[in-house]
Amino acid sequence: MQPTTARFGKFRVLLGNDATPIVYTAPCGFTSKSLTLTKDLTEVNLPDCDDPDAVAWVGRDASSLSASISGEGVAAAESVEKWLDAWESVESVPVKIELEFPAKTITWTGLMHVNSLNPSAEQGGRVTLSVELQSDGELVRTVA
């Protein structure tokens, strides 16, 4: 049996507006994108009570969760101002990430800051754009 997978277009990064309810749209131009979920850990040595000279094992406790998004592609006229507005914003912006499989869709929704926006070009090529976003508080995960 082969695994059930999702294609590129079924992994969406959407930016929200300030309407009520929020309207999310996927900026045009990504040719690659990723979501990184991280967990910060604190460490403590756990001594062996029966043999104090034994090498201690490390115990770890979760201290915080974070998420980041990175993407790159062409600088599309249809979306470049949306990215610039999000980067210039003092406030974090609403973001929705969707990962759609045939039988279920996993969605993360929350606020993120655009912390990096990098247009670039090489002679003979097109202008490209890379972006990075960092979570601002909880991203709520739902499965439907």
C-alpha positions as CSV (number, residue, x, y, z in Angstrom):
1,M,0.0,0.0,0.0
2,Q,1.3,3.5,-0.9
3,P,1.0,6.5,1.4
4,T,-1.7,9.1,0.8
5,T,0.1,12.3,0.0
6,A,-0.8,15.9,-0.9
7,R,0.4,17.9,-3.9
8,F,2.0,21.4,-3.8
9,G,-1.2,23.3,-4.4
10,K,-2.9,21.6,-1.4
11,F,-0.4,23.2,1.0
12,R,-1.6,26.8,1.3
13,V,-0.3,29.9,3.2
14,L,-3.1,32.5,3.4
15,L,-3.0,36.0,4.8
16,G,-6.0,37.5,6.4
17,N,-7.4,41.0,6.2
18,D,-8.9,43.2,9.0
19,A,-12.5,42.5,8.0
20,T,-15.0,40.8,10.4
21,P,-15.1,37.9,9.8
22,I,-11.5,37.7,8.5
23,V,-11.1,36.9,4.8
24,Y,-8.1,34.8,3.9
25,T,-6.4,34.8,0.5
26,A,-3.3,33.0,-0.7
27,P,-0.7,35.5,-2.1
28,C,0.3,34.5,-5.7
29,G,3.9,33.6,-6.6
30,F,5.2,30.9,-4.3
31,T,7.2,28.2,-5.9
32,S,8.3,26.7,-2.6
33,K,7.0,27.1,1.0
34,S,7.5,25.5,4.3
35,L,6.0,25.4,7.8
36,T,8.4,24.8,10.7
37,L,6.9,23.9,14.1
38,T,9.4,24.1,17.0
39,K,9.3,23.3,20.7
40,D,11.8,24.9,23.1
41,L,13.1,22.6,25.8
42,T,14.7,23.2,29.2
43,E,17.2,20.6,30.5
44,V,18.1,19.3,33.9
45,N,20.5,16.5,34.9
46,L,18.7,13.6,36.6
47,P,21.2,12.0,39.0
48,D,21.1,8.3,39.9
49,C,20.0,8.1,43.5
50,D,21.5,4.6,44.0
51,D,24.9,5.5,42.3
52,P,25.7,9.2,42.7
53,D,28.9,8.7,40.6
54,A,27.0,7.4,37.6
55,V,26.7,9.6,34.6
56,A,23.3,11.4,34.8
57,W,20.7,11.3,32.2
58,V,19.2,14.6,30.9
59,G,15.6,15.3,31.6
60,R,13.8,17.7,29.3
61,D,10.6,19.8,29.8
62,A,8.8,21.7,27.1
63,S,8.9,25.4,27.7
64,S,7.4,27.0,24.6
65,L,6.0,26.3,21.1
66,S,6.7,28.4,18.0
67,A,6.0,28.3,14.3
68,S,7.6,29.8,11.3
69,I,6.8,30.0,7.6
70,S,9.2,30.5,4.8
71,G,8.5,30.7,1.1
72,E,9.9,31.9,-2.1
73,G,9.0,32.4,-5.7
74,V,8.3,35.1,-8.2
75,A,7.5,38.7,-7.2
76,A,3.9,38.7,-8.4
77,A,2.4,42.2,-8.9
78,E,-0.9,40.6,-7.6
79,S,0.5,40.0,-4.1
80,V,3.7,42.1,-3.6
81,E,1.8,45.0,-1.9
82,K,0.0,42.5,0.4
83,W,3.4,41.3,1.6
84,L,4.7,44.8,2.0
85,D,1.7,45.9,4.0
86,A,2.1,42.8,6.3
87,W,5.9,43.6,6.7
88,E,5.3,47.3,7.5
89,S,2.5,46.5,10.0
90,V,3.4,47.1,13.7
91,E,0.8,44.5,14.6
92,S,1.0,40.8,13.7
93,V,-1.3,39.7,10.8
94,P,-3.9,36.9,10.6
95,V,-2.5,33.8,8.9
96,K,-4.0,30.5,8.0
97,I,-2.0,27.5,6.9
98,E,-3.9,24.6,5.2
99,L,-2.5,21.1,4.4
100,E,-5.2,19.3,2.4
101,F,-5.2,15.5,2.0
102,P,-8.0,13.7,0.2
103,A,-9.7,12.6,3.4
104,K,-8.8,15.5,5.8
105,T,-7.5,19.0,6.0
106,I,-5.2,20.2,8.8
107,T,-5.4,23.9,9.4
108,W,-3.4,26.2,11.7
109,T,-4.8,29.6,12.3
110,G,-3.3,32.5,14.3
111,L,-1.2,35.7,14.2
112,M,2.2,36.0,12.6
113,H,4.7,38.7,11.9
114,V,6.4,39.0,8.5
115,N,10.0,39.3,9.8
116,S,11.8,39.1,6.5
117,L,10.9,40.2,3.0
118,N,13.6,39.8,0.4
119,P,13.0,40.8,-3.3
120,S,16.0,39.8,-5.5
121,A,17.0,39.4,-9.1
122,E,19.8,38.2,-11.3
123,Q,20.5,39.6,-14.8
124,G,18.6,37.6,-17.4
125,G,16.0,36.4,-14.9
126,R,12.8,37.5,-13.1
127,V,12.5,39.3,-9.8
128,T,12.0,36.8,-7.0
129,L,10.6,37.2,-3.5
130,S,11.4,35.3,-0.4
131,V,9.4,35.8,2.9
132,E,9.6,34.6,6.4
133,L,6.9,34.8,9.1
134,Q,7.1,34.1,12.8
135,S,4.2,33.2,15.1
136,D,2.9,35.7,17.6
137,G,1.1,33.6,20.1
138,E,-0.8,30.3,19.6
139,L,-1.5,28.8,16.2
140,V,-4.7,26.8,16.7
141,R,-4.7,23.5,14.9
142,T,-8.0,21.9,13.6
143,V,-8.6,18.8,11.5
144,A,-11.7,18.5,9.3
